Amino acid sequence: MGAPFVQNSQIVSGFVPVDLQAGANTGDWVSVENFNNLAIVFFKAAGTAGDDPTLTVTQATDNAGTSSKALNFTRVYTKQGTLSSVANFTLTTQSAANTYTDATSAEVQAIWVVEFAADDLDVSSGFTHIQASVGDVGSNAQVGACLYLATEPRYAAAVANATSAIS
């Protein structure tokens, strides 16, 4: 077996499971200064048709959100439906934008993944942090959560001393 997953990556909570209709769901800021890649994983339960979530991604120069601005992407990997029977991700491409929604996603379970390389950020202007958020979905209950998976640390370390993505 190769190195443990937790030695070569970090899992950080964007926001914990919450009822997405209770208000805006603003994720925590996560640093990619010490990692080459970051995957944003949005995971949700089925809700009510018409209450489609919108994932928004921003970048900033620090964990306080200084100078935050859009972080555009064109690729989203999705699994939608009864997740225990959806084997593979579907690649969805879009025009460059910092948001994604699917007009039929509210009524099904879903996992959405958006990936970034650290150099996708505006690094020449000092941008090092990413935040994912999902706005209020409407008036019906729909549980969701967001995780950040930071991979390919720039400095190898033992599990107890692994590089953090929280700054």
Backbone as a printed PyTorch tensor [residue, N CA C, xyz], in Angstrom:
tensor([[[  0.8490,  -1.1810,   0.0000],
         [  0.0000,   0.0000,   0.0000],
         [  0.8900,   1.2380,   0.0000]],

        [[  0.4890,   2.2410,  -0.7360],
         [  1.2220,   3.4940,  -0.7800],
         [  1.0210,   4.3070,   0.4860]],

        [[  1.4330,   5.5330,   0.4370],
         [  1.2870,   6.4350,   1.5960],
         [ -0.1910,   6.6300,   1.9110]],

        [[ -0.5200,   6.7620,   3.1880],
         [ -1.9230,   6.9860,   3.5650],
         [ -2.4880,   8.2620,   2.9280]],

        [[ -3.7720,   8.2100,   2.6040],
         [ -4.4640,   9.3660,   2.0300],
         [ -4.2340,  10.6120,   2.8740]],

        [[ -4.3310,  10.4810,   4.1970],
         [ -4.2110,  11.6530,   5.0710],
         [ -2.7950,  12.2030,   5.1200]],

        [[ -1.8150,  11.4660,   4.6170],
         [ -0.4480,  11.9800,   4.5630],
         [ -0.2470,  12.8450,   3.3300]],

        [[ -1.0260,  12.6000,   2.3050],
         [ -0.8510,  13.3080,   1.0390],
         [ -1.9780,  14.2680,   0.7060]],

        [[ -2.8430,  14.5210,   1.6780],
         [ -3.9730,  15.4040,   1.4180],
         [ -4.5240,  15.9540,   2.7250]],

        [[ -5.3900,  16.9160,   2.5930],
         [ -6.1140,  17.4660,   3.7360],
         [ -7.5890,  17.5480,   3.3790]],

        [[ -8.4410,  17.2340,   4.3440],
         [ -9.8780,  17.4000,   4.1910],
         [-10.2860,  18.5380,   5.1120]],

        [[-10.9230,  19.5420,   4.5480],
         [-11.3390,  20.7140,   5.3130],
         [-12.8280,  20.9380,   5.0690]],

        [[-13.5460,  21.2460,   6.1150],
         [-14.9720,  21.5260,   5.9830],
         [-15.1790,  22.9100,   5.3790]],

        [[-15.9350,  22.9640,   4.2960],
         [-16.3770,  24.2510,   3.7570],
         [-17.5400,  24.7360,   4.6020]],

        [[-18.5780,  23.9140,   4.6670],
         [-19.6510,  24.0840,   5.6430],
         [-20.2210,  22.7100,   5.9490]],

        [[-20.5840,  22.5100,   7.2080],
         [-21.0870,  21.2290,   7.6920],
         [-22.5100,  21.0150,   7.1980]],

        [[-23.0490,  19.7960,   7.3040],
         [-24.4230,  19.5650,   6.8400],
         [-25.4050,  20.5700,   7.4470]],

        [[-26.1920,  21.1600,   6.5650],
         [-27.1100,  22.2340,   6.9580],
         [-28.3370,  22.1780,   6.0430]],

        [[-29.4370,  22.7090,   6.5110],
         [-30.6160,  22.8500,   5.6640],
         [-30.3600,  24.0430,   4.7430]],

        [[-30.1970,  23.7830,   3.4680],
         [-29.8270,  24.8200,   2.5030],
         [-30.8900,  25.8990,   2.3190]],

        [[-32.1000,  25.6820,   2.8030],
         [-33.1530,  26.6900,   2.6660],
         [-33.2100,  27.6220,   3.8640]],

        [[-32.3090,  27.4250,   4.8270],
         [-32.3230,  28.2550,   6.0320],
         [-31.5960,  29.5880,   5.8450]],

        [[-30.9520,  29.7840,   4.7040],
         [-30.2200,  31.0160,   4.4380],
         [-29.0030,  30.7310,   3.5920]],

        [[-28.2090,  31.7580,   3.3430],
         [-26.9790,  31.5960,   2.5710],
         [-26.0100,  30.6960,   3.3300]],

        [[-25.2880,  29.8720,   2.6150],
         [-24.3550,  28.9100,   3.1990],
         [-22.9600,  29.2510,   2.7100]],

        [[-22.3100,  30.1210,   3.4450],
         [-21.0060,  30.6280,   3.0590],
         [-19.9270,  29.7290,   3.6210]],

        [[-19.1340,  29.1570,   2.7410],
         [-18.0700,  28.2550,   3.1590],
         [-16.9080,  28.9900,   3.7970]],

        [[-16.1200,  28.2480,   4.5610],
         [-14.8880,  28.7900,   5.1160],
         [-13.8710,  28.9740,   3.9920]],

        [[-12.9010,  29.8360,   4.2450],
         [-11.7940,  30.0250,   3.3060],
         [-10.7830,  28.9200,   3.5420]],

        [[-10.2010,  28.4000,   2.4680],
         [ -9.1820,  27.3610,   2.5640],
         [ -7.9650,  27.8150,   1.7540]],

        [[ -6.7890,  27.5260,   2.2820],
         [ -5.5480,  27.9410,   1.6370],
         [ -5.0130,  26.8510,   0.7070]],

        [[ -4.5330,  27.2630,  -0.4540],
         [ -3.8590,  26.3350,  -1.3570],
         [ -2.3810,  26.6730,  -1.4880]],

        [[ -1.8710,  27.4830,  -0.5700],
         [ -0.4620,  27.8670,  -0.6090],
         [  0.4730,  26.6670,  -0.5600]],

        [[  0.0940,  25.6310,   0.1810],
         [  0.9780,  24.4830,   0.3780],
         [  0.5210,  23.2360,  -0.3690]],

        [[ -0.4110,  23.3910,  -1.2980],
         [ -0.9290,  22.2680,  -2.0770],
         [ -0.9710,  22.6250,  -3.5550]],

        [[ -0.8680,  21.6110,  -4.3970],
         [ -0.9370,  21.8410,  -5.8320],
         [ -2.3590,  21.8090,  -6.3670]],

        [[ -3.2620,  21.0970,  -5.6700],
         [ -4.6330,  20.9420,  -6.1770],
         [ -5.6540,  21.0360,  -5.0580]],

        [[ -6.8510,  21.4790,  -5.4260],
         [ -7.9570,  21.5260,  -4.4790],
         [ -9.2260,  21.0930,  -5.2120]],

        [[ -9.9560,  20.1560,  -4.6080],
         [-11.2670,  19.7610,  -5.1230],
         [-12.3170,  20.2520,  -4.1390]],

        [[-13.3250,  20.9090,  -4.6590],
         [-14.4880,  21.3160,  -3.8670],
         [-15.5380,  20.2440,  -4.0890]],

        [[-16.0240,  19.6480,  -3.0000],
         [-17.0430,  18.6080,  -3.0890],
         [-18.3020,  19.1060,  -2.4010]],

        [[-19.3510,  19.3090,  -3.1790],
         [-20.6640,  19.6890,  -2.6480],
         [-21.5290,  18.4410,  -2.7020]],

        [[-22.1540,  18.0970,  -1.5720],
         [-22.9080,  16.8610,  -1.4040],
         [-24.2740,  17.2210,  -0.8420]],

        [[-25.3510,  16.7490,  -1.4590],
         [-26.6780,  17.1570,  -1.0050],
         [-27.6970,  16.0340,  -1.0980]],

        [[-28.7280,  16.1630,  -0.2810],
         [-29.8770,  15.2570,  -0.3110],
         [-30.8950,  15.7790,  -1.3160]],

        [[-31.8860,  14.9580,  -1.6030],
         [-32.9750,  15.3840,  -2.4860],
         [-33.8250,  16.4380,  -1.7910]],

        [[-34.3070,  17.3680,  -2.5680],
         [-35.1880,  18.4170,  -2.0520],
         [-36.4370,  18.5050,  -2.9060]],

        [[-36.9020,  19.7120,  -3.1310],
         [-38.1320,  19.9560,  -3.8770],
         [-37.8110,  20.6220,  -5.2130]],

        [[-38.4550,  20.1600,  -6.2790],
         [-38.2350,  20.7210,  -7.6150],
         [-38.3310,  22.2490,  -7.5590]],

        [[-37.4030,  22.8970,  -8.2560],
         [-37.3880,  24.3560,  -8.3120],
         [-36.4700,  25.0010,  -7.2890]],

        [[-36.0430,  24.2400,  -6.2770],
         [-35.1280,  24.7740,  -5.2500],
         [-33.6930,  24.3620,  -5.5680]],

        [[-33.2630,  24.6360,  -6.7830],
         [-31.9530,  24.1970,  -7.2580],
         [-30.8180,  24.9960,  -6.6230]],

        [[-29.8250,  24.2970,  -6.0620],
         [-28.6950,  25.0150,  -5.4640],
         [-27.7930,  25.6360,  -6.5340]],

        [[-27.1260,  26.7100,  -6.1600],
         [-26.1120,  27.3360,  -6.9970],
         [-24.8160,  27.3790,  -6.2040]],

        [[-23.7900,  26.7380,  -6.7330],
         [-22.4640,  26.7350,  -6.1260],
         [-21.6940,  27.9300,  -6.6730]],

        [[-21.1070,  28.7350,  -5.7780],
         [-20.3320,  29.9080,  -6.1620],
         [-18.9250,  29.7790,  -5.5820]],

        [[-17.9100,  30.0640,  -6.3900],
         [-16.5170,  29.9390,  -5.9610],
         [-15.8270,  31.2930,  -6.0840]],

        [[-15.1380,  31.6880,  -5.0100],
         [-14.3830,  32.9420,  -5.0000],
         [-12.9600,  32.6780,  -4.5340]],

        [[-12.0960,  33.6330,  -4.8030],
         [-10.6940,  33.5760,  -4.3730],
         [-10.3700,  34.8490,  -3.6130]],

        [[ -9.3650,  34.7590,  -2.7330],
         [ -8.9570,  35.9240,  -1.9400],
         [ -7.4730,  35.8080,  -1.6190]],

        [[ -6.9370,  36.8790,  -1.0480],
         [ -5.5140,  36.8970,  -0.7090],
         [ -5.2290,  36.3710,   0.6940]],

        [[ -6.2730,  36.1410,   1.5000],
         [ -6.0670,  35.5830,   2.8440],
         [ -7.3630,  34.9490,   3.3400]],

        [[ -7.3180,  34.4060,   4.5650],
         [ -8.4850,  33.7020,   5.0960],
         [ -9.5530,  34.6410,   5.6580]],

        [[ -9.3500,  35.9410,   5.5250],
         [-10.3870,  36.9110,   5.9000],
         [-11.1920,  37.3480,   4.6740]],

        [[-10.8150,  36.8360,   3.4970],
         [-11.5290,  37.1820,   2.2690],
         [-11.0880,  38.4830,   1.6450]],

        [[ -9.9000,  38.9510,   1.9970],
         [ -9.3940,  40.2190,   1.4690],
         [ -9.3220,  40.1870,  -0.0590]],

        [[ -9.8240,  41.2210,  -0.6720],
         [ -9.8250,  41.4030,  -2.1300],
         [-10.5450,  40.2800,  -2.8680]],

        [[-11.5470,  39.6600,  -2.2540],
         [-12.2050,  38.5090,  -2.8810],
         [-12.7830,  38.8650,  -4.2410]],

        [[-12.6950,  37.8960,  -5.1300],
         [-13.2360,  38.0490,  -6.4780],
         [-13.5460,  36.6710,  -7.0460]],

        [[-14.2360,  36.6470,  -8.1550],
         [-14.6560,  35.4000,  -8.7900],
         [-13.4600,  34.5180,  -9.1320]],

        [[-13.6540,  33.2050,  -8.9740],
         [-12.6960,  32.2070,  -9.4530],
         [-13.4580,  31.3420, -10.4560]],

        [[-13.2480,  31.6390, -11.7270],
         [-14.0110,  30.9840, -12.7830],
         [-13.5510,  29.5560, -13.0320]],

        [[-14.4800,  28.7360, -13.4970],
         [-14.1930,  27.3560, -13.8620],
         [-15.0890,  26.9670, -15.0290]],

        [[-14.6830,  25.9310, -15.7430],
         [-15.4520,  25.4720, -16.9030],
         [-15.8960,  24.0170, -16.7810]],

        [[-15.3650,  23.2770, -15.7800],
         [-15.6540,  21.8510, -15.6620],
         [-16.2420,  21.5230, -14.2920]],

        [[-17.3130,  20.7450, -14.3040],
         [-17.9420,  20.2640, -13.0750],
         [-18.2160,  18.7730, -13.2660]],

        [[-17.8200,  17.9790, -12.2930],
         [-18.1080,  16.5480, -12.3120],
         [-19.3160,  16.3140, -11.4160]],

        [[-20.3280,  15.6160, -11.9250],
         [-21.5600,  15.4350, -11.1670],
         [-21.9820,  13.9710, -11.1100]],

        [[-22.6090,  13.6380,  -9.9890],
         [-23.3970,  12.4170,  -9.8320],
         [-24.7320,  12.9050,  -9.3130]],

        [[-25.8000,  12.5650, -10.0030],
         [-27.1300,  13.0210,  -9.5880],
         [-28.1290,  11.8920,  -9.7610]],

        [[-29.0170,  11.7640,  -8.8040],
         [-30.0230,  10.7090,  -8.8210],
         [-29.9930,  10.0010,  -7.4890]],

        [[-30.3240,   8.7270,  -7.4730],
         [-30.1690,   7.9200,  -6.2650],
         [-28.7040,   7.5080,  -6.2330]],

        [[-27.9110,   8.1420,  -5.3730],
         [-26.4630,   8.0180,  -5.4460],
         [-25.9470,   6.5990,  -5.2830]],

        [[-26.6830,   5.7480,  -4.6040],
         [-26.2450,   4.3630,  -4.4650],
         [-26.3070,   3.6110,  -5.7950]],

        [[-26.9180,   4.1940,  -6.8130],
         [-26.9820,   3.5360,  -8.1160],
         [-26.3430,   4.3610,  -9.2380]],

        [[-25.6690,   5.4580,  -8.9060],
         [-24.9680,   6.2650,  -9.9160],
         [-23.4800,   5.9450,  -9.7860]],

        [[-22.9690,   5.1500, -10.7220],
         [-21.6040,   4.6390, -10.5970],
         [-20.5250,   5.6570, -10.9630]],

        [[-20.7380,   6.4130, -11.9940],
         [-19.6760,   7.2710, -12.5150],
         [-20.0780,   8.7420, -12.5130]],

        [[-19.0530,   9.5810, -12.4640],
         [-19.2830,  11.0110, -12.6000],
         [-19.5650,  11.3480, -14.0570]],

        [[-20.3530,  12.3800, -14.2670],
         [-20.5930,  12.9480, -15.5880],
         [-19.8770,  14.2830, -15.6380]],

        [[-19.1000,  14.4930, -16.6750],
         [-18.4190,  15.7760, -16.8530],
         [-19.3650,  16.7470, -17.5280]],

        [[-19.5720,  17.8900, -16.8800],
         [-20.3670,  18.9680, -17.4450],
         [-19.4200,  20.1250, -17.7280]],

        [[-19.4820,  20.6570, -18.9370],
         [-18.6650,  21.8310, -19.2470],
         [-19.5970,  23.0250, -19.4180]],

        [[-19.0630,  24.1650, -19.0630],
         [-19.8210,  25.4090, -19.1550],
         [-18.8900,  26.5150, -19.5990]],

        [[-19.4420,  27.6270, -20.0200],
         [-18.6310,  28.8120, -20.2770],
         [-18.0110,  29.2310, -18.9510]],

        [[-16.8230,  29.8120, -19.0060],
         [-16.1250,  30.2110, -17.7810],
         [-17.0170,  31.0900, -16.9120]],

        [[-17.2280,  30.6430, -15.6820],
         [-18.0460,  31.3660, -14.7090],
         [-17.6470,  30.8970, -13.3200]],

        [[-17.9930,  31.6660, -12.3060],
         [-17.6740,  31.2450, -10.9410],
         [-18.8780,  30.6250, -10.2370]],

        [[-19.9300,  30.2950, -11.0090],
         [-21.1100,  29.6550, -10.4370],
         [-21.4930,  28.4410, -11.2730]],

        [[-22.2180,  27.5240, -10.6160],
         [-22.7870,  26.3680, -11.3240],
         [-24.1170,  26.0260, -10.6850]],

        [[-25.0920,  25.7420, -11.5180],
         [-26.3680,  25.2030, -11.0650],
         [-26.8830,  24.2560, -12.1270]],

        [[-27.7460,  23.3580, -11.7200],
         [-28.4000,  22.4310, -12.6370],
         [-29.8860,  22.5560, -12.3670]],

        [[-30.6450,  22.8900, -13.3760],
         [-32.0680,  23.2040, -13.2080],
         [-32.9380,  22.0210, -12.7960]],

        [[-32.3640,  20.8130, -12.7670],
         [-33.1410,  19.6520, -12.3070],
         [-32.4680,  18.9610, -11.1240]],

        [[-31.5960,  19.6510, -10.4420],
         [-30.8280,  19.0220,  -9.3560],
         [-31.5380,  19.0300,  -8.0040]],

        [[-32.4760,  19.9080,  -7.7970],
         [-33.0980,  20.0360,  -6.4700],
         [-33.7630,  18.7490,  -6.0210]],

        [[-34.4510,  18.0880,  -6.9180],
         [-35.2680,  16.9420,  -6.5250],
         [-34.5090,  15.6210,  -6.4180]],

        [[-33.1960,  15.6320,  -6.6080],
         [-32.4000,  14.4010,  -6.5280],
         [-31.2040,  14.5800,  -5.5910]],

        [[-30.6480,  13.4640,  -5.1720],
         [-29.3900,  13.4950,  -4.4380],
         [-28.2900,  13.8840,  -5.4210]],

        [[-27.2370,  14.5290,  -4.9150],
         [-26.1780,  14.9410,  -5.8370],
         [-24.8400,  15.0810,  -5.1430]],

        [[-23.7950,  14.8420,  -5.9170],
         [-22.4180,  15.1770,  -5.5560],
         [-21.8590,  15.9700,  -6.7290]],

        [[-21.3650,  17.1630,  -6.4480],
         [-20.7120,  17.9850,  -7.4620],
         [-19.2620,  18.1880,  -7.0490]],

        [[-18.3570,  18.0770,  -8.0090],
         [-16.9320,  18.2870,  -7.7390],
         [-16.3910,  19.2970,  -8.7390]],

        [[-15.7350,  20.3310,  -8.2090],
         [-15.0460,  21.3260,  -9.0340],
         [-13.5950,  21.3270,  -8.5740]],

        [[-12.6790,  21.1750,  -9.5240],
         [-11.2620,  21.0690,  -9.1850],
         [-10.4660,  22.2770,  -9.6850]],

        [[ -9.4450,  22.6190,  -8.8860],
         [ -8.5550,  23.7230,  -9.2330],
         [ -7.1120,  23.3220,  -8.9810]],

        [[ -6.2340,  23.7670,  -9.8540],
         [ -4.8030,  23.7360,  -9.5720],
         [ -4.4920,  25.0400,  -8.8500]],

        [[ -3.5030,  25.0260,  -7.9770],
         [ -3.1630,  26.2400,  -7.2260],
         [ -2.8810,  27.4100,  -8.1580]],

        [[ -2.2920,  27.1340,  -9.3180],
         [ -1.9740,  28.2340, -10.2360],
         [ -3.1680,  28.6870, -11.0720]],

        [[ -4.3640,  28.1280, -10.8370],
         [ -5.5830,  28.6600, -11.4560],
         [ -6.0090,  29.9690, -10.7960]],

        [[ -5.5280,  30.1820,  -9.5740],
         [ -5.8300,  31.4280,  -8.8720],
         [ -4.9970,  32.5560,  -9.4730]],

        [[ -5.3450,  33.7750,  -9.1460],
         [ -4.5890,  34.9420,  -9.5950],
         [ -3.3440,  35.0700,  -8.7050]],

        [[ -2.4000,  34.1370,  -8.8800],
         [ -1.2280,  34.0800,  -8.0030],
         [ -0.3200,  35.2930,  -8.1630]],

        [[ -0.2820,  35.8780,  -9.3540],
         [  0.5750,  37.0530,  -9.5460],
         [  0.1000,  38.2420,  -8.7070]],

        [[ -1.1740,  38.2340,  -8.3090],
         [ -1.7080,  39.2900,  -7.4490],
         [ -1.8330,  38.8400,  -5.9910]],

        [[ -1.2530,  37.6750,  -5.6720],
         [ -1.2210,  37.2190,  -4.2800],
         [ -2.4360,  36.4350,  -3.8130]],

        [[ -3.2570,  35.9080,  -4.7200],
         [ -4.4360,  35.1400,  -4.3240],
         [ -4.0310,  33.7150,  -3.9600]],

        [[ -4.4080,  33.2880,  -2.7580],
         [ -3.9780,  31.9970,  -2.2190],
         [ -5.1070,  31.2070,  -1.5660]],

        [[ -6.2960,  31.7850,  -1.4550],
         [ -7.4000,  31.1570,  -0.7290],
         [ -8.6410,  31.0120,  -1.6100]],

        [[ -9.4050,  29.9430,  -1.3450],
         [-10.6250,  29.6460,  -2.0930],
         [-11.7790,  29.4760,  -1.1140]],

        [[-12.9560,  29.9000,  -1.5560],
         [-14.1750,  29.7300,  -0.7680],
         [-15.2910,  29.2570,  -1.7010]],

        [[-16.0490,  28.2510,  -1.2440],
         [-17.2340,  27.8030,  -1.9680],
         [-18.4600,  28.1150,  -1.1220]],

        [[-19.5130,  28.5490,  -1.7650],
         [-20.7510,  28.8980,  -1.0670],
         [-21.9480,  28.4260,  -1.8770]],

        [[-23.0490,  28.1830,  -1.1690],
         [-24.3100,  27.8370,  -1.8130],
         [-25.3710,  28.7370,  -1.2020]],

        [[-26.0480,  29.4910,  -2.0410],
         [-27.0730,  30.4070,  -1.5560],
         [-28.3090,  29.6730,  -1.0560]],

        [[-29.1840,  30.4070,  -0.4410],
         [-30.4760,  29.8920,   0.0160],
         [-31.1900,  29.2730,  -1.1840]],

        [[-31.6490,  28.0180,  -1.0540],
         [-32.2710,  27.3320,  -2.1880],
         [-33.7640,  27.5890,  -2.3340]],

        [[-34.3690,  28.2190,  -1.3630],
         [-35.8030,  28.4740,  -1.4670],
         [-36.5230,  28.1720,  -0.1710]],

        [[-37.7490,  27.6920,  -0.2760],
         [-38.5800,  27.5550,   0.9220],
         [-38.7830,  26.1200,   1.3900]],

        [[-38.0680,  25.1670,   0.7950],
         [-38.2500,  23.7640,   1.1700],
         [-36.9390,  23.1610,   1.6610]],

        [[-37.0330,  22.2410,   2.6010],
         [-35.8530,  21.6090,   3.1980],
         [-35.0260,  20.8590,   2.1560]],

        [[-33.7050,  20.9990,   2.2810],
         [-32.7470,  20.3000,   1.4270],
         [-31.4120,  20.3380,   2.1570]],

        [[-30.9370,  19.2040,   2.6010],
         [-29.7090,  19.1490,   3.3850],
         [-28.5040,  19.0850,   2.4550]],

        [[-27.4450,  19.8350,   2.7940],
         [-26.2300,  19.8130,   1.9920],
         [-25.0160,  20.1330,   2.8250]],

        [[-23.8490,  19.8100,   2.2820],
         [-22.5670,  20.0770,   2.9400],
         [-21.5080,  20.2970,   1.8650]],

        [[-20.4090,  20.8890,   2.2840],
         [-19.3130,  21.1640,   1.3540],
         [-17.9870,  20.7940,   2.0130]],

        [[-17.1540,  20.0740,   1.2840],
         [-15.8140,  19.7180,   1.7470],
         [-14.7870,  20.2070,   0.7440]],

        [[-13.6020,  20.5110,   1.2470],
         [-12.4550,  20.8160,   0.3970],
         [-11.4650,  19.6660,   0.5450]],

        [[-10.9620,  19.1530,  -0.5660],
         [ -9.9340,  18.1230,  -0.5520],
         [ -8.6830,  18.7120,  -1.1900]],

        [[ -7.7060,  19.0420,  -0.3600],
         [ -6.4420,  19.5940,  -0.8340],
         [ -5.4700,  18.4370,  -1.0310]],

        [[ -4.8920,  18.3300,  -2.2230],
         [ -4.0070,  17.2090,  -2.5350],
         [ -2.6750,  17.6910,  -3.0940]],

        [[ -1.7580,  16.7640,  -3.1720],
         [ -0.4000,  17.0150,  -3.6320],
         [  0.2740,  18.1260,  -2.8270]],

        [[  0.5460,  17.8440,  -1.5350],
         [  1.2320,  18.8570,  -0.7250],
         [  2.6050,  19.1770,  -1.3140]],

        [[  3.0020,  20.4020,  -1.1820],
         [  4.3010,  20.8240,  -1.7240],
         [  5.4650,  20.3570,  -0.8490]],

        [[  5.1610,  19.9940,   0.4070],
         [  6.1870,  19.5330,   1.3390],
         [  5.6950,  18.2690,   2.0230]],

        [[  6.4090,  17.1650,   1.8460],
         [  6.0010,  15.8990,   2.4530],
         [  6.2300,  15.9450,   3.9600]],

        [[  5.3530,  15.2590,   4.7080],
         [  5.4690,  15.2060,   6.1640],
         [  4.7260,  13.9860,   6.6810]],

        [[  5.0670,  13.5710,   7.8850],
         [  4.3450,  12.4940,   8.5300],
         [  2.9230,  12.9490,   8.8280]],

        [[  2.0020,  12.0000,   9.0020],
         [  0.5900,  12.3190,   9.2060],
         [  0.3990,  13.3390,  10.3260]],

        [[  1.0810,  13.1450,  11.4520],
         [  0.9160,  14.0580,  12.6020],
         [  1.4240,  15.4580,  12.2970]],

        [[  2.3000,  15.5950,  11.3070],
         [  2.8750,  16.9020,  10.9780],
         [  2.4890,  17.3560,   9.5660]],

        [[  1.4480,  16.7610,   9.0080],
         [  1.0430,  17.0820,   7.6450],
         [  0.7010,  18.5560,   7.5030]],

        [[  0.9270,  19.0740,   6.3100],
         [  0.6470,  20.4650,   6.0100],
         [ -0.8440,  20.7420,   6.1290]],

        [[ -1.1960,  21.8590,   6.7310],
         [ -2.5910,  22.2380,   6.8940],
         [ -3.0530,  23.1050,   5.7330]],

        [[ -4.3410,  23.0270,   5.4430],
         [ -4.9540,  23.9120,   4.4510],
         [ -5.7570,  25.0130,   5.1180]],

        [[ -5.7160,  25.0290,   6.4590],
         [ -6.3990,  26.0670,   7.2310],
         [ -5.3340,  27.0660,   7.6550]],

        [[ -5.5650,  28.3310,   7.3550],
         [ -4.5640,  29.3400,   7.7480],
         [ -5.1770,  30.3890,   8.6300]]])
